[in-house]
Amino acid sequence: SKAEFLTAVGAAFDVEPTEATMPSVRGQMTMYLDGEWHLLTPKSVPDDVVGRLDASVLQNQLLSPILGIDNPRTNKRIRFVGGIRGPEALVKAVDEGSAVAFHMFPTGMDQLLDVADANRLMPPKSTWFEPKLRGGVIVHAFDATE
């Protein structure tokens, strides 16, 4: 039930009703459930370059233990909505039959570089960046007088 789910989420996150559809700071996320938005703030965050990423916190503290989604790459019960589509796409998905949606603050370039410097891998769907670079384009500066 909705009440049981909110209680389970509340064990790992501070859950507050909100009018905001998008988190305003790193480390928080919004959740759309049954026509209402909630602000989620994790009660604890690992001191690990990958573990502290919002995508990792969501996966390790909610998706896996509460919803049983161990592998977001292959689990048929989860799908990704690109950030460029906005919170309206999340509302539409839930209003049309999905159970719940989460909106995370964008991953920062500093976080990406920290993970790379630690020789680690980013979690699934944490590296969505806009605008996308065009594939197959090579730019090379040259001196036309040579």
N, C-alpha and C positions, 0 to 999 in steps of 0.2 A: 504494500500500500504506500501511498505518498507519505504518510506519517512515519511509517517504518523506515522508508528510504531516507527521509530527512534526519531521522534519529541516527541512522548508521553514518550518514555523511557528517553529522554533527560531532561524531566521535573523533574525527580527524581534522575537521575544519570548523571555524567559526562561520555560522550561516546567518546572514541577515537579509531580510527582504530589501529590494532596491528598485529604484526606477531606472537605474543605469543598465544599459544592455551590453556595455563593453567595460572591461576592467580599466581603471585609469592608471594603475601602476603595476610594475613587474611584481610578481609574487602573489597576485590576486587573480581570480577568475570569476566570471559570472556563469550562472547556471539558469537555464530556462526549463521550468517544470510546471506542467498543468496550468499554463497561462500566466505564470508569475516568474519574475526574475529574482535571483538571489545572488548576493555577493559571497564568495567563498574565500576565506583567508586561512591557509594551513596553520594548524596549531604548532607544528614542528616542521623544520626543513633541514634535510641532511647538509652537512658541511662537506659537500662533494661537488666537484665541478659539473658533473652530469646530473647527479641526484637532486640538485637544487633548481634545475630548470623547471619551469612551470609544467611542461609536457611530462616530465618525469614524476613530479609531485602528483599530478592528476592520475597518471598511470599507476603509480606505486601505492597511493593512498586512497584511491577511489575506484578506478576502473577495474583493477585486478581484484582487490580484496572484497569489494562490495558488489560489483557487477559480474565478476568472474571472467573478465576480458583480459586474458593473460598475454595475448599477442595481437596488438592492434593492426599489425600488417595483414594477418590472415583471418582474424575472427570475423565472421559474417554478421555479427550483431552490432558492429560499429562501422561508421563511415565518416569520411573527412569532408568538410565543407571549407573551401578556400576562403581565407580572410577577406579577399577582395569582394566577395559576395555579400559581406556584411551580416549583422545580426538578424536582418529580415529573413535571410535564408534559414537561419536556425529556428526562428519562430515558425516559419512555414513548415519545416520538417517535423517539428513536434506537433503542431496543430493538425498535421495530416497523418499522424500515426506513430511517429517515433516517440519514445518514452521521455527522453531528456536530452538537452544539448548543453554544451559547455563552450564558452568563449574565453580564450586565453590572450593575455597581453603578448604582443609580438616578441619573438626572440631577438635579442640585440646582437649586433655584430661583435660586441665585446664578449658576449657569451660564446658565440661561435668560435672566436679566436682562442678563448680560454680552453675550450674543449679540445680544439686542434693542438694547442700548445701542450696539453696533457696527454696527447696521443690517444685520445678516446673518440668514441663515436657519438654523434647526436642521436637522441631518441627519434622514433618514427614521427613524421609530420611536424617536427619542430623547426624545420628549415624552410618554411614557406616564406619566400621573399617576393615582393612586388616592387618595381616592375621586374619581370623575368628578363634575363639576358637572352638575346637572340642566339640561337645555335648556329655554328658554322661561320660566324663572322670573325675575321681576323683583321686587326688594325695594326699597321706597321708604318711608323714614321720614316720617311726617307727624304733625302735631299735631291730635288729634281735637277740640280746642276751637275750631279755626278754622272 
